[in-house]
């Protein structure tokens, strides 16, 4: 991604080292980690390490999560996008995952769906991906709805770090058919 992706209400761009403070605000919030194992970030060094990891993902895999900026305010509201997953989850590895995480004041505004749709379009049209996965805690109904609005469908249940989760996916053909019908 050379230039930002602009949606109706968001700017999705690569992370930069100067985003560490905003990343800390997001990931140090206990509410953000309700469905992620309740392990919020504790230090700015952790935020800087996450940013370094994201920058590395861009170099190694040509993709990584993007900083989500609200167009109307210019505020960092969280992240969204695709990630190439190399560590095994649900006995799978080396697949593309769509995900998002937002500061609580920006929840319930449709930003997850809006940004995930942009990520899917990018993955299927710019990177020629054949399948994209989404995983979600079975208790996180809002996140699951966002994935389903984007066309992902349930495949199976699995455990991630003792958290019951759902595995959803969408293929390129399914996405093309959904896009063609509006």
Backbone as CSV, one residue per row, in Angstrom:
resi,resn,N_x,N_y,N_z,CA_x,CA_y,CA_z,C_x,C_y,C_z
1,UNK,0.865,-1.171,0.000,0.000,0.000,0.000,0.906,1.228,0.000
2,UNK,0.949,1.896,-1.116,1.802,3.075,-1.227,1.109,4.337,-0.734
3,UNK,-0.172,4.434,-0.971,-0.904,5.610,-0.520,-2.083,5.160,0.339
4,UNK,-2.584,6.048,1.188,-3.690,5.656,2.079,-4.936,5.227,1.305
5,UNK,-5.736,4.415,1.953,-7.055,4.046,1.429,-8.053,5.008,2.065
6,UNK,-8.852,5.619,1.243,-9.845,6.576,1.721,-11.221,5.943,1.559
7,UNK,-11.950,5.840,2.656,-13.328,5.374,2.602,-14.231,6.581,2.842
8,UNK,-15.508,6.339,2.982,-16.441,7.444,3.206,-16.053,8.283,4.421
9,UNK,-15.659,7.600,5.526,-15.398,8.330,6.766,-14.008,8.116,7.344
10,UNK,-13.190,7.311,6.693,-11.903,6.928,7.266,-10.746,7.116,6.297
11,UNK,-9.577,7.295,6.877,-8.310,7.211,6.159,-7.576,6.028,6.777
12,UNK,-7.234,5.058,5.963,-6.494,3.879,6.415,-5.099,3.991,5.833
13,UNK,-4.102,4.055,6.700,-2.732,4.263,6.242,-1.771,3.386,7.028
14,UNK,-0.561,3.257,6.492,0.464,2.511,7.205,0.762,3.192,8.534
15,UNK,1.096,2.368,9.510,1.542,2.907,10.789,2.901,3.566,10.622
16,UNK,3.181,4.493,11.502,4.456,5.200,11.544,4.960,5.155,12.983
17,UNK,6.276,5.267,13.201,6.799,5.227,14.570,6.126,6.243,15.494
18,UNK,5.734,7.390,14.967,5.106,8.411,15.805,3.671,8.065,16.218
19,UNK,3.151,6.921,15.777,1.821,6.463,16.195,1.855,5.707,17.524
20,UNK,3.030,5.565,18.121,3.151,4.750,19.339,2.260,5.258,20.470
21,UNK,2.172,6.556,20.661,1.349,7.088,21.753,-0.130,6.759,21.537
22,UNK,-0.586,6.899,20.306,-1.983,6.569,19.988,-2.232,5.071,20.150
23,UNK,-1.257,4.258,19.748,-1.387,2.809,19.916,-1.466,2.466,21.397
24,UNK,-0.688,3.157,22.213,-0.736,2.915,23.654,-2.108,3.288,24.216
25,UNK,-2.658,4.410,23.776,-3.996,4.805,24.234,-5.015,3.713,23.923
26,UNK,-4.928,3.160,22.729,-5.845,2.094,22.311,-5.643,0.836,23.142
27,UNK,-4.428,0.307,23.122,-4.188,-1.027,23.670,-3.929,-1.076,25.167
28,UNK,-3.874,0.075,25.827,-3.773,0.062,27.286,-5.156,0.133,27.933
29,UNK,-6.185,0.297,27.123,-7.555,0.420,27.631,-8.119,-0.980,27.932
30,UNK,-8.444,-1.267,29.177,-8.964,-2.598,29.523,-10.225,-2.984,28.740
31,UNK,-11.087,-2.020,28.425,-12.311,-2.341,27.677,-11.988,-2.906,26.302
32,UNK,-10.923,-2.423,25.701,-10.521,-2.898,24.367,-10.136,-4.369,24.420
33,UNK,-9.660,-4.822,25.569,-9.170,-6.200,25.695,-10.181,-7.163,26.312
34,UNK,-11.427,-6.736,26.405,-12.462,-7.583,26.998,-12.523,-8.957,26.341
35,UNK,-12.429,-9.018,25.018,-12.557,-10.288,24.294,-11.216,-10.804,23.796
36,UNK,-10.128,-10.206,24.295,-8.786,-10.565,23.826,-7.921,-11.144,24.931
37,UNK,-8.539,-11.615,25.983,-7.795,-12.230,27.070,-7.486,-11.303,28.228
38,UNK,-8.056,-10.096,28.221,-7.897,-9.144,29.327,-6.437,-8.915,29.711
39,UNK,-5.631,-8.583,28.703,-4.217,-8.343,28.935,-3.789,-7.042,28.253
40,UNK,-4.289,-5.900,28.737,-3.959,-4.628,28.085,-2.475,-4.292,28.177
41,UNK,-2.037,-3.487,27.232,-0.661,-3.018,27.170,-0.344,-2.222,28.444
42,UNK,0.885,-2.365,28.935,1.283,-1.712,30.189,2.281,-0.567,30.002
43,UNK,3.059,-0.592,28.921,4.125,0.400,28.763,4.180,0.960,27.340
44,UNK,4.764,2.134,27.226,4.989,2.732,25.909,5.971,1.896,25.102
45,UNK,6.897,1.210,25.763,7.822,0.344,25.033,7.066,-0.756,24.297
46,UNK,6.006,-1.278,24.911,5.184,-2.286,24.226,4.545,-1.692,22.980
47,UNK,4.076,-0.476,23.069,3.466,0.187,21.911,4.495,0.375,20.809
48,UNK,5.694,0.809,21.168,6.756,0.979,20.165,7.120,-0.354,19.524
49,UNK,7.137,-1.432,20.326,7.444,-2.763,19.781,6.367,-3.223,18.797
50,UNK,5.101,-2.939,19.112,4.007,-3.294,18.199,4.168,-2.544,16.878
51,UNK,4.488,-1.276,16.950,4.687,-0.481,15.734,5.836,-1.060,14.912
52,UNK,6.939,-1.417,15.556,8.072,-2.034,14.845,7.641,-3.328,14.169
53,UNK,6.832,-4.120,14.873,6.333,-5.369,14.301,5.461,-5.105,13.071
54,UNK,4.610,-4.089,13.158,3.764,-3.743,12.013,4.605,-3.293,10.824
55,UNK,5.611,-2.476,11.073,6.483,-2.017,9.998,7.209,-3.200,9.351
56,UNK,7.589,-4.164,10.169,8.240,-5.374,9.669,7.280,-6.200,8.802
57,UNK,6.014,-6.271,9.229,5.021,-7.015,8.435,4.857,-6.403,7.050
58,UNK,4.856,-5.080,6.962,4.737,-4.427,5.656,5.888,-4.855,4.755
59,UNK,7.104,-4.901,5.318,8.286,-5.263,4.532,8.289,-6.742,4.153
60,UNK,7.981,-7.608,5.119,8.080,-9.049,4.902,6.928,-9.627,4.086
61,UNK,5.708,-9.101,4.281,4.531,-9.718,3.683,3.749,-8.799,2.757
62,UNK,4.184,-7.557,2.655,3.496,-6.609,1.779,2.156,-6.138,2.315
63,UNK,1.874,-6.475,3.569,0.584,-6.103,4.171,0.737,-6.128,5.686
64,UNK,-0.105,-5.397,6.360,-0.148,-5.376,7.819,-1.315,-4.493,8.225
65,UNK,-1.630,-4.477,9.495,-2.732,-3.635,9.964,-2.426,-2.173,9.654
66,UNK,-3.500,-1.392,9.446,-3.366,0.022,9.118,-3.900,0.882,10.256
67,UNK,-3.315,2.034,10.430,-3.851,3.034,11.353,-5.158,3.542,10.757
68,UNK,-6.187,3.626,11.578,-7.499,4.133,11.130,-7.663,5.548,11.678
69,UNK,-7.843,6.479,10.769,-7.979,7.887,11.115,-9.382,8.338,10.717
70,UNK,-10.091,8.943,11.631,-11.425,9.478,11.326,-11.238,10.748,10.489
71,UNK,-11.809,10.752,9.278,-11.640,11.894,8.375,-12.153,13.192,8.977
72,UNK,-13.321,13.176,9.583,-13.943,14.407,10.054,-13.168,15.091,11.184
73,UNK,-12.460,14.295,12.004,-11.743,14.877,13.145,-10.221,14.800,13.007
74,UNK,-9.739,13.921,12.126,-8.298,13.708,12.005,-7.721,12.869,13.129
75,UNK,-8.591,12.287,13.971,-8.137,11.514,15.126,-7.818,10.068,14.754
76,UNK,-6.774,9.545,15.401,-6.478,8.119,15.367,-7.573,7.435,16.174
77,UNK,-8.282,6.484,15.572,-9.373,5.825,16.279,-9.100,4.350,16.542
78,UNK,-8.013,3.829,15.962,-7.680,2.429,16.137,-6.944,1.903,14.936
79,UNK,-7.103,0.615,14.692,-6.491,0.022,13.516,-7.455,-0.949,12.854
80,UNK,-7.151,-1.240,11.602,-7.940,-2.187,10.830,-7.063,-2.714,9.716
81,UNK,-7.521,-3.768,9.082,-6.802,-4.237,7.901,-6.487,-5.711,7.930
82,UNK,-5.539,-6.060,7.097,-5.155,-7.442,6.878,-3.826,-7.749,7.546
83,UNK,-3.650,-9.001,7.902,-2.391,-9.456,8.460,-2.128,-10.858,7.963
84,UNK,-0.888,-11.118,7.557,-0.498,-12.470,7.189,-0.120,-13.198,8.466
85,UNK,-0.873,-14.225,8.785,-0.707,-14.945,10.052,0.252,-16.122,9.859
86,UNK,1.378,-16.061,10.551,2.367,-17.128,10.440,2.336,-18.075,11.638
87,UNK,1.930,-17.568,12.801,1.824,-18.430,13.983,0.522,-19.217,13.917
88,UNK,0.568,-20.494,14.289,-0.647,-21.314,14.200,-1.775,-20.831,15.114
89,UNK,-2.945,-20.742,14.544,-4.189,-20.500,15.263,-5.199,-21.485,14.682
90,UNK,-5.902,-22.187,15.534,-6.878,-23.181,15.088,-6.225,-24.193,14.137
91,UNK,-5.006,-24.584,14.453,-4.239,-25.555,13.661,-3.995,-25.098,12.224
92,UNK,-3.989,-23.775,12.008,-3.720,-23.229,10.680,-2.666,-22.140,10.806
93,UNK,-1.905,-21.978,9.741,-0.955,-20.870,9.673,-0.811,-20.468,8.208
94,UNK,-0.159,-19.348,7.984,0.083,-18.822,6.644,-1.226,-18.552,5.896
95,UNK,-2.021,-17.702,6.513,-3.274,-17.252,5.907,-3.434,-15.765,6.189
96,UNK,-4.350,-15.132,5.487,-4.618,-13.708,5.684,-5.844,-13.538,6.567
97,UNK,-5.698,-12.667,7.560,-6.744,-12.397,8.541,-7.175,-10.939,8.404
98,UNK,-8.472,-10.702,8.433,-8.985,-9.336,8.503,-9.381,-9.062,9.943
99,UNK,-8.985,-7.908,10.442,-9.289,-7.575,11.827,-9.325,-6.078,12.035
100,UNK,-9.732,-5.700,13.237,-9.863,-4.285,13.587,-9.904,-4.175,15.097
101,UNK,-9.524,-3.010,15.570,-9.573,-2.714,17.002,-9.689,-1.195,17.121
102,UNK,-10.684,-0.733,17.884,-10.939,0.700,17.976,-11.030,1.166,19.421
103,UNK,-10.709,2.438,19.629,-10.887,3.084,20.931,-12.396,3.085,21.236
104,UNK,-12.808,2.740,22.445,-14.235,2.567,22.748,-15.157,3.712,22.326
105,UNK,-14.722,4.954,22.391,-15.616,6.046,21.999,-15.992,5.991,20.514
106,UNK,-15.299,5.147,19.752,-15.600,5.012,18.327,-16.308,3.696,18.006
107,UNK,-16.686,2.953,19.029,-17.446,1.722,18.818,-18.873,2.066,18.403
108,UNK,-19.514,1.149,17.689,-20.924,1.289,17.348,-21.210,2.298,16.253
109,UNK,-20.202,2.724,15.539,-20.382,3.717,14.482,-20.252,3.117,13.086
110,UNK,-20.028,1.797,13.013,-19.892,1.140,11.723,-18.487,1.194,11.141
111,UNK,-17.518,1.668,11.922,-16.151,1.770,11.412,-15.512,0.402,11.163
112,UNK,-15.855,-0.596,11.958,-15.303,-1.935,11.747,-15.734,-2.465,10.382
113,UNK,-17.007,-2.367,10.098,-17.513,-2.857,8.810,-16.915,-2.055,7.665
114,UNK,-16.929,-0.742,7.780,-16.426,0.126,6.715,-14.947,-0.167,6.409
115,UNK,-14.158,-0.285,7.449,-12.726,-0.519,7.238,-12.440,-1.945,6.785
116,UNK,-13.181,-2.913,7.302,-12.980,-4.305,6.882,-13.365,-4.493,5.418
117,UNK,-14.434,-3.838,4.971,-14.800,-3.916,3.548,-13.681,-3.373,2.675
118,UNK,-13.071,-2.263,3.099,-11.953,-1.689,2.340,-10.766,-2.648,2.329
119,UNK,-10.521,-3.309,3.459,-9.416,-4.266,3.534,-9.660,-5.463,2.617
120,UNK,-10.885,-5.967,2.606,-11.203,-7.092,1.723,-11.011,-6.700,0.260
121,UNK,-11.508,-5.538,-0.101,-11.342,-5.076,-1.482,-9.861,-4.983,-1.840
122,UNK,-9.076,-4.424,-0.950,-7.643,-4.311,-1.193,-7.017,-5.702,-1.342
123,UNK,-7.333,-6.593,-0.440,-6.759,-7.942,-0.479,-7.105,-8.696,-1.751
124,UNK,-8.358,-8.613,-2.156,-8.786,-9.371,-3.336,-8.391,-8.703,-4.649
125,UNK,-8.411,-7.371,-4.705,-8.130,-6.701,-5.984,-6.673,-6.293,-6.151
126,UNK,-6.011,-5.870,-5.097,-4.620,-5.393,-5.214,-3.595,-6.486,-4.923
127,UNK,-3.946,-7.421,-4.048,-2.987,-8.454,-3.661,-3.357,-9.836,-4.193
128,UNK,-4.458,-9.920,-4.896,-4.881,-11.175,-5.533,-5.012,-12.335,-4.547
129,UNK,-5.481,-12.051,-3.335,-5.699,-13.104,-2.343,-6.874,-13.970,-2.788
130,UNK,-6.851,-15.227,-2.380,-7.921,-16.145,-2.748,-8.913,-16.384,-1.622
131,UNK,-8.466,-16.121,-0.374,-9.329,-16.339,0.789,-8.845,-15.440,1.922
132,UNK,-9.787,-14.918,2.678,-9.466,-14.102,3.853,-10.302,-14.618,5.019
133,UNK,-9.665,-14.729,6.165,-10.261,-15.288,7.372,-10.529,-14.170,8.374
134,UNK,-11.511,-14.371,9.219,-11.751,-13.511,10.363,-12.030,-14.395,11.565
135,UNK,-11.454,-14.054,12.700,-11.712,-14.809,13.925,-12.272,-13.863,14.970
136,UNK,-13.135,-14.386,15.822,-13.809,-13.543,16.802,-14.224,-14.375,18.012
137,UNK,-14.104,-13.790,19.191,-14.620,-14.427,20.402,-16.116,-14.646,20.221
138,UNK,-16.614,-15.792,20.656,-18.048,-16.057,20.476,-18.906,-15.076,21.269
139,UNK,-18.319,-14.387,22.250,-19.078,-13.417,23.039,-19.094,-12.024,22.408
140,UNK,-18.246,-11.796,21.416,-18.153,-10.472,20.801,-19.118,-10.382,19.615
141,UNK,-20.373,-10.204,19.939,-21.432,-10.222,18.919,-21.308,-9.069,17.931
142,UNK,-20.885,-7.903,18.378,-20.755,-6.749,17.474,-19.674,-6.994,16.427
143,UNK,-18.568,-7.561,16.846,-17.489,-7.840,15.900,-17.906,-8.927,14.905
144,UNK,-18.596,-9.929,15.399,-19.074,-10.988,14.511,-20.037,-10.411,13.469
145,UNK,-20.952,-9.529,13.880,-21.881,-8.898,12.926,-21.130,-8.106,11.865
146,UNK,-20.082,-7.404,12.279,-19.295,-6.623,11.313,-18.676,-7.548,10.265
147,UNK,-18.108,-8.663,10.693,-17.530,-9.611,9.741,-18.597,-10.178,8.803
148,UNK,-19.752,-10.512,9.355,-20.829,-11.063,8.523,-21.354,-10.029,7.526
149,UNK,-21.418,-8.757,7.921,-21.843,-7.707,6.990,-20.883,-7.590,5.812
150,UNK,-19.641,-8.001,6.040,-18.628,-7.966,4.982,-18.649,-9.230,4.123
151,UNK,-19.509,-10.181,4.475,-19.651,-11.390,3.672,-18.944,-12.615,4.209
152,UNK,-18.248,-12.502,5.329,-17.600,-13.678,5.895,-18.663,-14.593,6.486
153,UNK,-18.442,-15.880,6.356,-19.394,-16.860,6.868,-18.706,-17.808,7.850
154,UNK,-19.487,-18.307,8.773,-19.008,-19.196,9.825,-18.488,-20.501,9.234
155,UNK,-17.331,-20.931,9.750,-16.749,-22.212,9.358,-16.789,-23.183,10.528
156,UNK,-16.263,-22.746,11.683,-16.203,-23.641,12.840,-15.851,-22.871,14.104
157,UNK,-16.052,-23.537,15.224,-15.653,-23.016,16.529,-14.258,-23.546,16.850
158,UNK,-13.507,-22.773,17.644,-12.189,-23.219,18.083,-11.826,-22.480,19.369
159,UNK,-10.766,-22.927,20.014,-10.280,-22.285,21.238,-8.993,-21.536,20.924
160,UNK,-8.921,-20.277,21.386,-7.722,-19.469,21.281,-7.401,-18.972,22.679
161,UNK,-6.266,-19.401,23.214,-5.858,-18.993,24.563,-7.000,-19.149,25.577
162,UNK,-7.660,-20.261,25.547,-8.780,-20.573,26.452,-10.017,-19.712,26.211
163,UNK,-10.087,-19.053,25.075,-11.242,-18.235,24.718,-11.989,-18.932,23.578
164,UNK,-13.266,-19.274,23.763,-14.034,-19.864,22.667,-14.224,-18.841,21.542
165,UNK,-13.864,-19.240,20.333,-13.916,-18.331,19.189,-14.612,-18.977,17.996
166,UNK,-14.983,-18.122,17.056,-15.526,-18.560,15.771,-14.532,-18.221,14.672
167,UNK,-14.421,-19.127,13.722,-13.580,-18.960,12.539,-14.526,-18.694,11.371
168,UNK,-14.343,-17.567,10.718,-15.161,-17.207,9.560,-14.235,-16.984,8.375
169,UNK,-14.780,-17.039,7.166,-13.946,-16.791,5.990,-14.793,-16.307,4.828
170,UNK,-14.089,-15.761,3.847,-14.695,-15.390,2.580,-13.661,-15.681,1.495
171,UNK,-14.132,-16.256,0.391,-13.239,-16.503,-0.736,-13.349,-15.347,-1.727
172,UNK,-12.382,-15.293,-2.597,-12.389,-14.260,-3.629,-13.669,-14.350,-4.469
173,UNK,-14.050,-15.562,-4.851,-15.263,-15.759,-5.663,-16.494,-15.293,-4.912
174,UNK,-16.596,-15.639,-3.625,-17.741,-15.179,-2.822,-17.771,-13.655,-2.751
175,UNK,-16.608,-13.039,-2.567,-16.525,-11.586,-2.483,-16.925,-10.960,-3.829
176,UNK,-16.432,-11.516,-4.934,-16.782,-10.995,-6.260,-18.282,-11.099,-6.513
177,UNK,-18.876,-12.232,-6.145,-20.333,-12.406,-6.326,-21.115,-11.413,-5.470
178,UNK,-20.676,-11.206,-4.236,-21.334,-10.271,-3.338,-21.178,-8.831,-3.875
179,UNK,-20.001,-8.504,-4.365,-19.743,-7.162,-4.899,-20.555,-6.892,-6.154
180,UNK,-20.755,-7.925,-6.963,-21.492,-7.770,-8.217,-22.984,-7.516,-7.959
181,UNK,-23.483,-8.061,-6.861,-24.910,-7.897,-6.566,-25.171,-6.681,-5.680
182,UNK,-24.095,-6.035,-5.228,-24.244,-4.815,-4.417,-24.481,-5.132,-3.018
